[in-house]
Amino acid sequence: MEMDWQSGKSLKERMKLMLEKQLMCDVIFLVGEHAEIICAHTYMLASASSVFYTMFEGSLAEKGKVTIADIEPASFKLMLKFIYTDDVEINYDNVEVLLLAGDKYCIQVLKDKCVWFLKKKMNTDYVFTVLKIAFGINMEELKSCALEYILRNGHNCLKSVSFVKLPGEYVKHIIKSDTLRCKEEHVYEQMVRWAKFRCTKQQIPTAYNNVRVCLGDLLYLIRFPTMKQHYFTENVSNSGLLTSDETINVFRSFTNNGNSIFISQKRHYRVRFRRCVCNYNKVDFHKRTSKYDCVDFQTSFNGKLCAVLLFGSTTYSGSNDVTISILLGDSLISTTKRELKSEANKQVYEINLSHTVDIHKMKRYTIKVNMKGPSTFVGKRKSYKHLVYSSCGFTAETVTFLPPSLKPYFKRSEICGQIPGLTFSF
């Protein structure tokens, strides 16, 4: 190796070279099933990980060679590269092992990078991989994020290829939720598909008596009484999945006759409709008590307005006193008073109304918001069209924002303002 190999190189480049060339290393690891030798520098490891620091400097410090049997050499080398250079290329193939390594050795920055990758790549198929990873290392934040995505996109997630491969303990978390956005008929069909996949793996016939066995207690999380009666009659009652007593019980529940064996409460969920996104270059000032903002809207569906989205403080701190008024023409139909407390790195806040407001399709409503307190962000244009759940499945229905009927203190339009969106419950 050349004598002046350090010249002209950055710290990261020099550290990487010392690791790759194994220069002046003072610890030897025996990694993986075949105990591959990998050398490193204790000071670098201890500087990045409290686990490594304890390993080499604690009262029971490791002496001699260190065996790491539960990680593959390639993954261990990737983790070392990150420790030495703060740089690693995360992809679908290595994200799980890197996250596990980051968790085992308490390397928070590496964990954060892996979580960011998983959240960014989340879709209706890959989300189940994310969920299994989150459960595997008991990461509550990642688990909640994956479950929220699945519940919000329930219809498409349940029909994905990966759903049938999901372990029953994870399926239970999804199917038991009151906020799963999916018709119960679709839940039933996908749970039968899930159970038949297990029948096939066990090499047993996919008859409904075997489907019932594979479903186990998950059967009682399917809300048969909330199905359309004609669907239950034609597709479930004669399938052989339910016993005679269970079938009779469901039919009785359709007429509110007796207690149901199965959950009879319909699932409910929230859908956000976004009007605009944060414009970081502009702010609103709310210190004057006469200041308010407003916008009109109409929907292509009947629903319940349950919350209004508002922008928070530009300093990410302080509180605003908020009064939200909902009007139909000149008639005031709802008033809500709340306190909005701004938090670090958060621009948009969901303010729940004091009670839900029935909204009828194609009627024009006005939202008026008074805010008193620190200056806040304001919004800029965003598409109006959104995908929402309807009784027929998923259809492209809309909330259309319209020029405000009231004249606010500052000029506003339907495409910008302090109100970034609305939340409806179904």
DRENDO-1510 file (C-alpha; in Angstrom, 1 decimal, always signed):
<recs>
REC; n; res; u; v; w
REC; 1; MET; +0.0; +0.0; +0.0 .
REC; 2; GLU; +1.3; +3.5; -0.9 .
REC; 3; MET; +2.9; +5.4; +2.0 .
REC; 4; ASP; +0.9; +8.6; +1.6 .
REC; 5; TRP; -2.5; +7.0; +1.2 .
REC; 6; GLN; -4.2; +9.6; +3.5 .
REC; 7; SER; -3.4; +12.6; +1.3 .
REC; 8; GLY; -6.3; +14.4; -0.3 .
REC; 9; LYS; -8.9; +12.1; +1.3 .
REC; 10; SER; -11.8; +13.1; +3.5 .
REC; 11; LEU; -12.3; +11.7; +7.0 .
REC; 12; LYS; -15.0; +9.3; +5.6 .
REC; 13; GLU; -12.8; +8.1; +2.8 .
REC; 14; ARG; -9.9; +7.5; +5.2 .
REC; 15; MET; -12.1; +5.6; +7.7 .
REC; 16; LYS; -13.6; +3.5; +4.9 .
REC; 17; LEU; -10.1; +2.7; +3.6 .
REC; 18; MET; -8.8; +1.6; +7.0 .
REC; 19; LEU; -11.8; -0.7; +7.4 .
REC; 20; GLU; -11.5; -2.2; +3.9 .
REC; 21; LYS; -7.7; -2.7; +4.2 .
REC; 22; GLN; -8.0; -3.8; +7.8 .
REC; 23; LEU; -5.4; -1.4; +8.9 .
REC; 24; MET; -4.4; -1.2; +12.6 .
REC; 25; CYS; -7.5; -3.2; +13.7 .
REC; 26; ASP; -7.6; -4.2; +17.3 .
REC; 27; VAL; -10.6; -6.6; +17.5 .
REC; 28; ILE; -11.4; -9.8; +15.6 .
REC; 29; PHE; -15.0; -10.9; +15.1 .
REC; 30; LEU; -15.9; -14.5; +14.1 .
REC; 31; VAL; -19.2; -13.8; +12.2 .
REC; 32; GLY; -21.9; -16.1; +11.0 .
REC; 33; GLU; -22.4; -19.8; +10.8 .
REC; 34; HIS; -18.9; -20.4; +9.4 .
REC; 35; ALA; -17.1; -17.9; +11.7 .
REC; 36; GLU; -15.8; -15.6; +9.0 .
REC; 37; ILE; -13.0; -13.4; +10.3 .
REC; 38; ILE; -13.8; -9.7; +10.2 .
REC; 39; CYS; -11.5; -7.2; +11.9 .
REC; 40; ALA; -12.4; -3.7; +13.1 .
REC; 41; HIS; -11.4; -0.9; +15.5 .
REC; 42; THR; -12.9; -0.8; +19.0 .
REC; 43; TYR; -12.8; +3.0; +19.2 .
REC; 44; MET; -15.0; +3.3; +16.1 .
REC; 45; LEU; -17.5; +0.7; +17.3 .
REC; 46; ALA; -17.7; +2.1; +20.8 .
REC; 47; SER; -18.2; +5.6; +19.4 .
REC; 48; ALA; -21.4; +4.5; +17.5 .
REC; 49; SER; -22.9; +1.9; +19.8 .
REC; 50; SER; -23.5; +1.7; +23.6 .
REC; 51; VAL; -23.6; -2.1; +23.2 .
REC; 52; PHE; -20.1; -2.1; +21.6 .
REC; 53; TYR; -18.8; +0.3; +24.2 .
REC; 54; THR; -20.0; -2.0; +27.0 .
REC; 55; MET; -18.6; -5.0; +25.2 .
REC; 56; PHE; -15.1; -3.5; +25.1 .
REC; 57; GLU; -15.0; -1.2; +28.1 .
REC; 58; GLY; -17.5; -2.6; +30.6 .
REC; 59; SER; -16.8; -4.7; +33.7 .
REC; 60; LEU; -17.2; -7.9; +31.7 .
REC; 61; ALA; -15.3; -6.6; +28.6 .
REC; 62; GLU; -14.7; -9.1; +25.8 .
REC; 63; LYS; -11.1; -10.4; +25.5 .
REC; 64; GLY; -9.6; -12.0; +22.4 .
REC; 65; LYS; -11.8; -13.0; +19.5 .
REC; 66; VAL; -15.6; -12.1; +19.6 .
REC; 67; THR; -18.1; -14.5; +18.2 .
REC; 68; ILE; -21.2; -13.0; +16.4 .
REC; 69; ALA; -23.2; -16.1; +15.3 .
REC; 70; ASP; -26.6; -14.5; +14.7 .
REC; 71; ILE; -25.8; -12.2; +11.7 .
REC; 72; GLU; -24.5; -13.0; +8.3 .
REC; 73; PRO; -21.0; -11.6; +7.4 .
REC; 74; ALA; -22.3; -9.5; +4.5 .
REC; 75; SER; -24.8; -7.8; +6.8 .
REC; 76; PHE; -22.2; -7.3; +9.5 .
REC; 77; LYS; -19.9; -5.6; +7.0 .
REC; 78; LEU; -22.8; -3.3; +5.9 .
REC; 79; MET; -23.3; -2.3; +9.5 .
REC; 80; LEU; -19.6; -1.6; +9.9 .
REC; 81; LYS; -19.5; +0.4; +6.7 .
REC; 82; PHE; -22.3; +2.6; +8.2 .
REC; 83; ILE; -20.5; +3.0; +11.5 .
REC; 84; TYR; -17.3; +4.1; +9.7 .
REC; 85; THR; -18.8; +6.3; +7.0 .
REC; 86; ASP; -22.4; +7.2; +8.1 .
REC; 87; ASP; -23.3; +5.9; +4.6 .
REC; 88; VAL; -25.1; +2.7; +3.5 .
REC; 89; GLU; -27.3; +1.8; +0.6 .
REC; 90; ILE; -30.6; +0.4; +2.0 .
REC; 91; ASN; -32.7; -1.7; -0.2 .
REC; 92; TYR; -35.5; -4.3; +0.0 .
REC; 93; ASP; -32.9; -7.1; +0.4 .
REC; 94; ASN; -31.0; -5.7; +3.3 .
REC; 95; VAL; -33.4; -3.4; +5.2 .
REC; 96; GLU; -34.6; -6.0; +7.6 .
REC; 97; VAL; -31.1; -7.3; +8.6 .
REC; 98; LEU; -29.8; -3.8; +8.9 .
REC; 99; LEU; -32.8; -2.8; +11.1 .
REC; 100; LEU; -32.2; -5.9; +13.3 .
REC; 101; ALA; -28.5; -5.1; +13.6 .
REC; 102; GLY; -29.3; -1.4; +14.4 .
REC; 103; ASP; -31.7; -2.6; +17.0 .
REC; 104; LYS; -29.4; -5.2; +18.6 .
REC; 105; TYR; -26.4; -2.8; +18.8 .
REC; 106; CYS; -28.5; +0.3; +19.6 .
REC; 107; ILE; -27.4; +2.3; +16.6 .
REC; 108; GLN; -30.4; +4.7; +16.5 .
REC; 109; VAL; -29.4; +6.6; +13.3 .
REC; 110; LEU; -29.2; +3.3; +11.3 .
REC; 111; LYS; -32.6; +2.3; +12.7 .
REC; 112; ASP; -34.1; +5.6; +11.7 .
REC; 113; LYS; -32.7; +5.3; +8.2 .
REC; 114; CYS; -34.2; +1.8; +7.9 .
REC; 115; VAL; -37.6; +2.9; +9.2 .
REC; 116; TRP; -37.6; +5.9; +6.8 .
REC; 117; PHE; -37.0; +3.5; +3.9 .
REC; 118; LEU; -39.8; +1.2; +5.0 .
REC; 119; LYS; -42.3; +4.0; +5.4 .
REC; 120; LYS; -41.3; +5.5; +2.0 .
REC; 121; LYS; -41.7; +2.1; +0.2 .
REC; 122; MET; -44.9; +1.1; +1.8 .
REC; 123; ASN; -47.6; +0.0; -0.6 .
REC; 124; THR; -50.6; -2.4; -0.4 .
REC; 125; ASP; -48.4; -5.4; -0.9 .
REC; 126; TYR; -45.1; -4.5; +0.9 .
REC; 127; VAL; -46.9; -3.2; +3.9 .
REC; 128; PHE; -47.3; -6.7; +5.3 .
REC; 129; THR; -43.6; -7.2; +5.2 .
REC; 130; VAL; -43.2; -4.0; +7.1 .
REC; 131; LEU; -45.8; -5.2; +9.6 .
REC; 132; LYS; -43.9; -8.5; +10.2 .
REC; 133; ILE; -40.6; -6.7; +10.6 .
REC; 134; ALA; -42.2; -4.3; +13.1 .
REC; 135; PHE; -43.7; -7.2; +15.1 .
REC; 136; GLY; -40.4; -9.1; +14.9 .
REC; 137; ILE; -38.4; -6.4; +16.7 .
REC; 138; ASN; -41.4; -5.0; +18.6 .
REC; 139; MET; -41.1; -1.5; +17.2 .
REC; 140; GLU; -44.4; +0.2; +18.2 .
REC; 141; GLU; -44.1; +3.2; +16.0 .
REC; 142; LEU; -43.4; +1.2; +12.9 .
REC; 143; LYS; -46.1; -1.3; +13.8 .
REC; 144; SER; -48.7; +1.5; +14.3 .
REC; 145; CYS; -47.7; +3.1; +11.0 .
REC; 146; ALA; -48.1; -0.2; +9.1 .
REC; 147; LEU; -51.4; -1.0; +10.7 .
REC; 148; GLU; -52.7; +2.5; +10.0 .
REC; 149; TYR; -51.8; +2.1; +6.3 .
REC; 150; ILE; -53.5; -1.3; +6.1 .
REC; 151; LEU; -56.7; -0.1; +7.9 .
REC; 152; ARG; -56.8; +3.0; +5.7 .
REC; 153; ASN; -56.3; +1.0; +2.5 .
REC; 154; GLY; -58.2; -2.1; +3.7 .
REC; 155; HIS; -59.9; -3.1; +0.5 .
REC; 156; ASN; -56.8; -3.2; -1.6 .
REC; 157; CYS; -54.5; -4.5; +1.1 .
REC; 158; LEU; -56.7; -7.5; +1.9 .
REC; 159; LYS; -56.8; -8.6; -1.8 .
REC; 160; SER; -53.0; -8.3; -2.2 .
REC; 161; VAL; -50.8; -11.3; -2.8 .
REC; 162; SER; -49.0; -10.9; +0.5 .
REC; 163; PHE; -52.1; -10.9; +2.7 .
REC; 164; VAL; -52.6; -14.7; +2.5 .
REC; 165; LYS; -49.0; -15.3; +3.7 .
REC; 166; LEU; -49.5; -13.2; +6.9 .
REC; 167; PRO; -49.5; -15.1; +10.2 .
REC; 168; GLY; -52.8; -15.4; +12.0 .
REC; 169; GLU; -51.6; -13.3; +15.0 .
REC; 170; TYR; -51.0; -10.4; +12.7 .
REC; 171; VAL; -54.3; -10.9; +10.7 .
REC; 172; LYS; -56.1; -10.7; +14.0 .
REC; 173; HIS; -54.9; -7.1; +14.6 .
REC; 174; ILE; -56.3; -6.1; +11.2 .
REC; 175; ILE; -59.6; -7.9; +11.2 .
REC; 176; LYS; -60.7; -7.0; +14.7 .
REC; 177; SER; -60.3; -3.3; +14.1 .
REC; 178; ASP; -63.5; -1.1; +14.0 .
REC; 179; THR; -61.8; +1.2; +11.6 .
REC; 180; LEU; -60.8; -1.2; +8.8 .
REC; 181; ARG; -61.9; +0.5; +5.5 .
REC; 182; CYS; -63.5; -2.5; +3.8 .
REC; 183; LYS; -66.9; -3.9; +3.0 .
REC; 184; GLU; -67.6; -6.9; +5.3 .
REC; 185; GLU; -68.4; -9.0; +2.2 .
REC; 186; HIS; -64.9; -8.4; +1.0 .
REC; 187; VAL; -63.4; -9.1; +4.4 .
REC; 188; TYR; -65.2; -12.5; +4.3 .
REC; 189; GLU; -64.0; -13.3; +0.8 .
REC; 190; GLN; -60.4; -12.5; +1.6 .
REC; 191; MET; -60.4; -14.4; +4.9 .
REC; 192; VAL; -61.7; -17.5; +3.1 .
REC; 193; ARG; -58.8; -17.0; +0.6 .
REC; 194; TRP; -56.4; -16.7; +3.5 .
REC; 195; ALA; -57.7; -19.9; +5.0 .
REC; 196; LYS; -57.6; -21.8; +1.7 .
REC; 197; PHE; -54.0; -20.8; +1.3 .
REC; 198; ARG; -53.3; -22.6; +4.6 .
REC; 199; CYS; -55.3; -25.6; +3.5 .
REC; 200; THR; -53.1; -25.9; +0.4 .
REC; 201; LYS; -49.9; -25.5; +2.4 .
REC; 202; GLN; -51.1; -28.3; +4.7 .
REC; 203; GLN; -52.0; -30.4; +1.6 .
REC; 204; ILE; -55.6; -30.8; +2.7 .
REC; 205; PRO; -58.8; -30.1; +0.6 .
REC; 206; THR; -60.0; -26.5; +0.5 .
REC; 207; ALA; -63.5; -27.6; +1.6 .
REC; 208; TYR; -65.3; -25.2; +3.9 .
REC; 209; ASN; -65.1; -27.5; +6.9 .
REC; 210; ASN; -61.3; -27.3; +6.6 .
REC; 211; VAL; -61.5; -23.5; +5.9 .
REC; 212; ARG; -63.3; -23.2; +9.3 .
REC; 213; VAL; -60.6; -25.1; +11.1 .
REC; 214; CYS; -57.9; -22.9; +9.5 .
REC; 215; LEU; -59.7; -19.7; +10.4 .
REC; 216; GLY; -60.1; -20.8; +14.1 .
REC; 217; ASP; -61.2; -17.9; +16.3 .
REC; 218; LEU; -60.6; -15.5; +13.4 .
REC; 219; LEU; -64.0; -16.7; +12.1 .
REC; 220; TYR; -65.7; -14.7; +14.9 .
REC; 221; LEU; -64.0; -11.5; +13.9 .
REC; 222; ILE; -65.9; -11.5; +10.5 .
REC; 223; ARG; -69.0; -9.4; +11.1 .
REC; 224; PHE; -71.6; -11.4; +9.3 .
REC; 225; PRO; -74.6; -9.4; +10.7 .
REC; 226; THR; -73.3; -6.3; +9.0 .
REC; 227; MET; -73.4; -7.9; +5.5 .
REC; 228; LYS; -76.2; -7.3; +3.1 .
REC; 229; GLN; -78.8; -9.9; +3.8 .
REC; 230; HIS; -79.0; -11.1; +0.2 .
REC; 231; TYR; -75.2; -11.6; +0.0 .
REC; 232; PHE; -75.2; -13.6; +3.2 .
REC; 233; THR; -78.1; -15.7; +2.0 .
REC; 234; GLU; -76.6; -16.5; -1.4 .
REC; 235; ASN; -72.9; -16.7; -0.5 .
REC; 236; VAL; -72.5; -17.7; +3.1 .
REC; 237; SER; -75.5; -19.5; +4.6 .
REC; 238; ASN; -75.2; -22.5; +2.3 .
REC; 239; SER; -71.4; -22.7; +2.1 .
REC; 240; GLY; -71.0; -25.0; +5.1 .
REC; 241; LEU; -68.7; -22.5; +6.8 .
REC; 242; LEU; -71.1; -21.8; +9.6 .
REC; 243; THR; -73.1; -24.2; +11.8 .
REC; 244; SER; -76.9; -24.3; +11.5 .
REC; 245; ASP; -77.2; -22.4; +14.9 .
REC; 246; GLU; -74.7; -19.8; +13.7 .
REC; 247; THR; -76.6; -19.3; +10.4 .
REC; 248; ILE; -79.9; -18.9; +12.2 .
REC; 249; ASN; -78.4; -16.5; +14.7 .
REC; 250; VAL; -77.1; -14.2; +11.9 .
REC; 251; PHE; -80.5; -14.3; +10.1 .
REC; 252; ARG; -82.1; -13.3; +13.4 .
REC; 253; SER; -79.6; -10.4; +13.8 .
REC; 254; PHE; -80.9; -9.0; +10.5 .
REC; 255; THR; -84.2; -8.3; +12.2 .
REC; 256; ASN; -82.7; -7.3; +15.6 .
REC; 257; ASN; -84.1; -10.5; +17.1 .
REC; 258; GLY; -81.8; -11.7; +19.9 .
REC; 259; ASN; -78.1; -11.3; +20.6 .
REC; 260; SER; -75.7; -12.1; +17.9 .
REC; 261; ILE; -72.8; -14.6; +18.2 .
REC; 262; PHE; -70.9; -12.4; +15.9 .
REC; 263; ILE; -70.0; -8.7; +16.1 .
REC; 264; SER; -73.0; -6.8; +14.9 .
REC; 265; GLN; -71.4; -3.3; +15.0 .
REC; 266; LYS; -70.5; -1.9; +11.6 .
REC; 267; ARG; -66.9; -0.8; +11.0 .
REC; 268; HIS; -66.4; +2.9; +10.8 .
REC; 269; TYR; -63.4; +5.0; +9.6 .
REC; 270; ARG; -62.2; +8.5; +8.8 .
REC; 271; VAL; -61.2; +9.9; +5.4 .
REC; 272; ARG; -59.2; +13.1; +5.0 .
REC; 273; PHE; -59.8; +15.4; +2.0 .
REC; 274; ARG; -56.9; +17.7; +1.4 .
REC; 275; ARG; -57.5; +21.2; -0.1 .
REC; 276; CYS; -53.9; +22.5; -0.1 .
REC; 277; VAL; -50.4; +21.7; +1.2 .
REC; 278; CYS; -48.2; +23.9; +3.4 .
REC; 279; ASN; -46.6; +26.9; +1.8 .
REC; 280; TYR; -43.4; +27.4; +3.8 .
REC; 281; ASN; -42.8; +30.8; +2.3 .
REC; 282; LYS; -46.0; +32.5; +3.6 .
REC; 283; VAL; -47.6; +32.9; +7.0 .
REC; 284; ASP; -50.8; +34.1; +8.5 .
REC; 285; PHE; -51.1; +36.5; +11.5 .
REC; 286; HIS; -53.9; +35.8; +14.0 .
REC; 287; LYS; -53.2; +38.2; +16.8 .
REC; 288; ARG; -56.1; +40.4; +15.8 .
REC; 289; THR; -59.4; +39.0; +17.3 .
REC; 290; SER; -61.3; +40.0; +14.1 .
REC; 291; LYS; -59.2; +37.8; +11.9 .
REC; 292; TYR; -60.8; +34.8; +10.4 .
REC; 293; ASP; -60.5; +32.5; +7.4 .
REC; 294; CYS; -63.2; +30.6; +5.5 .
REC; 295; VAL; -63.9; +28.4; +2.6 .
REC; 296; ASP; -67.0; +26.8; +1.0 .
REC; 297; PHE; -67.3; +23.2; +0.0 .
REC; 298; GLN; -69.8; +20.6; -1.3 .
REC; 299; THR; -69.6; +16.8; -1.6 .
REC; 300; SER; -70.6; +14.2; -4.1 .
REC; 301; PHE; -71.7; +11.9; -1.1 .
REC; 302; ASN; -73.6; +12.0; +2.1 .
REC; 303; GLY; -71.4; +11.8; +5.1 .
REC; 304; LYS; -70.5; +13.1; +8.6 .
REC; 305; LEU; -68.0; +15.9; +9.0 .
REC; 306; CYS; -66.0; +15.1; +12.1 .
REC; 307; ALA; -62.9; +17.3; +12.0 .
REC; 308; VAL; -61.2; +20.3; +10.3 .
REC; 309; LEU; -57.5; +20.4; +9.4 .
REC; 310; LEU; -55.7; +23.6; +10.4 .
REC; 311; PHE; -52.1; +24.8; +10.0 .
REC; 312; GLY; -50.0; +25.3; +13.1 .
REC; 313; SER; -47.5; +27.8; +14.3 .
REC; 314; THR; -44.5; +28.8; +12.1 .
REC; 315; THR; -42.3; +28.5; +15.1 .
REC; 316; TYR; -43.7; +25.0; +15.9 .
REC; 317; SER; -44.5; +26.2; +19.4 .
REC; 318; GLY; -47.2; +28.1; +21.3 .
REC; 319; SER; -51.0; +27.8; +21.3 .
REC; 320; ASN; -53.9; +29.2; +19.3 .
REC; 321; ASP; -57.4; +29.7; +20.5 .
REC; 322; VAL; -59.6; +28.3; +17.7 .
REC; 323; THR; -63.3; +28.7; +16.9 .
REC; 324; ILE; -64.7; +26.7; +14.0 .
REC; 325; SER; -68.2; +27.5; +12.7 .
REC; 326; ILE; -70.1; +25.4; +10.1 .
REC; 327; LEU; -72.8; +27.2; +8.1 .
REC; 328; LEU; -75.4; +26.1; +5.6 .
REC; 329; GLY; -76.3; +29.3; +3.8 .
REC; 330; ASP; -76.9; +31.8; +6.5 .
REC; 331; SER; -77.8; +29.2; +9.2 .
REC; 332; LEU; -75.1; +28.3; +11.8 .
REC; 333; ILE; -75.3; +24.5; +12.3 .
REC; 334; SER; -72.2; +23.9; +14.4 .
REC; 335; THR; -69.7; +25.7; +16.6 .
REC; 336; THR; -66.5; +24.2; +18.1 .
REC; 337; LYS; -64.0; +25.9; +20.4 .
REC; 338; ARG; -60.6; +24.3; +20.8 .
REC; 339; GLU; -57.0; +25.0; +21.7 .
REC; 340; LEU; -54.4; +24.2; +19.1 .
REC; 341; LYS; -50.9; +23.5; +20.6 .
REC; 342; SER; -48.2; +23.5; +18.0 .
REC; 343; GLU; -45.4; +20.8; +18.2 .
REC; 344; ALA; -41.9; +20.4; +16.7 .
REC; 345; ASN; -41.8; +19.5; +13.0 .
REC; 346; LYS; -45.6; +19.4; +12.6 .
REC; 347; GLN; -47.5; +21.7; +10.3 .
REC; 348; VAL; -51.0; +20.3; +10.1 .
REC; 349; TYR; -53.4; +19.5; +13.0 .
REC; 350; GLU; -56.7; +17.7; +13.0 .
REC; 351; ILE; -59.2; +19.6; +15.1 .
REC; 352; ASN; -62.2; +17.4; +16.1 .
REC; 353; LEU; -65.6; +19.1; +16.0 .
REC; 354; SER; -67.6; +19.1; +19.3 .
REC; 355; HIS; -70.1; +16.8; +17.4 .
REC; 356; THR; -70.2; +15.3; +13.9 .
REC; 357; VAL; -72.2; +17.3; +11.3 .
REC; 358; ASP; -74.4; +15.6; +8.8 .
REC; 359; ILE; -73.3; +16.7; +5.3 .
REC; 360; HIS; -75.7; +16.2; +2.4 .
REC; 361; LYS; -74.3; +15.8; -1.1 .
REC; 362; MET; -74.3; +18.7; -3.5 .
REC; 363; LYS; -75.3; +21.2; -0.8 .
REC; 364; ARG; -73.0; +24.2; -0.3 .
REC; 365; TYR; -71.5; +24.6; +3.2 .
REC; 366; THR; -69.2; +27.3; +4.7 .
REC; 367; ILE; -66.4; +26.7; +7.2 .
REC; 368; LYS; -65.4; +29.8; +9.2 .
REC; 369; VAL; -62.3; +29.6; +11.4 .
REC; 370; ASN; -61.3; +32.3; +13.9 .
REC; 371; MET; -57.7; +31.9; +15.3 .
REC; 372; LYS; -56.0; +34.0; +18.0 .
REC; 373; GLY; -52.4; +33.4; +18.8 .
REC; 374; PRO; -49.0; +33.0; +17.1 .
REC; 375; SER; -48.6; +33.4; +13.3 .
REC; 376; THR; -49.3; +30.2; +11.4 .
REC; 377; PHE; -48.5; +28.6; +8.1 .
REC; 378; VAL; -50.8; +29.0; +5.1 .
REC; 379; GLY; -51.6; +26.6; +2.2 .
REC; 380; LYS; -51.2; +26.5; -1.5 .
REC; 381; ARG; -53.1; +24.6; -4.3 .
REC; 382; LYS; -53.6; +20.8; -4.2 .
REC; 383; SER; -55.8; +18.5; -6.3 .
REC; 384; TYR; -59.4; +18.2; -5.1 .
REC; 385; LYS; -60.2; +14.6; -6.1 .
REC; 386; HIS; -59.9; +11.8; -3.6 .
REC; 387; LEU; -60.6; +8.1; -3.4 .
REC; 388; VAL; -63.3; +7.3; -0.7 .
REC; 389; TYR; -65.2; +4.3; +0.4 .
REC; 390; SER; -68.8; +3.8; -0.7 .
REC; 391; SER; -71.3; +1.1; -0.2 .
REC; 392; CYS; -70.5; -0.3; -3.6 .
REC; 393; GLY; -66.7; -0.5; -3.0 .
REC; 394; PHE; -64.1; +2.1; -3.9 .
REC; 395; THR; -65.2; +4.9; -6.2 .
REC; 396; ALA; -63.7; +8.3; -7.0 .
REC; 397; GLU; -65.9; +10.7; -5.1 .
REC; 398; THR; -65.0; +14.2; -4.3 .
REC; 399; VAL; -65.1; +17.1; -2.0 .
REC; 400; THR; -65.0; +20.3; -4.1 .
REC; 401; PHE; -63.8; +23.5; -2.4 .
REC; 402; LEU; -65.4; +26.7; -3.6 .
REC; 403; PRO; -64.8; +30.4; -3.2 .
REC; 404; PRO; -65.8; +31.6; +0.3 .
REC; 405; SER; -69.3; +33.1; +0.6 .
REC; 406; LEU; -68.0; +35.2; +3.6 .
REC; 407; LYS; -65.4; +37.8; +3.1 .
REC; 408; PRO; -62.4; +37.1; +5.4 .
REC; 409; TYR; -60.0; +39.7; +6.8 .
REC; 410; PHE; -57.4; +38.8; +4.1 .
REC; 411; LYS; -58.2; +37.8; +0.6 .
REC; 412; ARG; -58.8; +34.1; +0.2 .
REC; 413; SER; -59.9; +31.7; -2.6 .
REC; 414; GLU; -60.9; +28.1; -2.9 .
REC; 415; ILE; -57.3; +27.0; -3.6 .
REC; 416; CYS; -55.4; +28.5; -0.7 .
REC; 417; GLY; -55.9; +29.5; +2.9 .
REC; 418; GLN; -55.5; +28.4; +6.5 .
REC; 419; ILE; -57.8; +25.3; +6.2 .
REC; 420; PRO; -55.8; +22.6; +4.5 .
REC; 421; GLY; -58.6; +20.0; +4.6 .
REC; 422; LEU; -61.6; +18.2; +6.1 .
REC; 423; THR; -62.1; +14.8; +7.7 .
REC; 424; PHE; -65.3; +12.8; +7.3 .
REC; 425; SER; -66.4; +9.7; +9.2 .
REC; 426; PHE; -68.3; +6.8; +7.5 .
</recs>
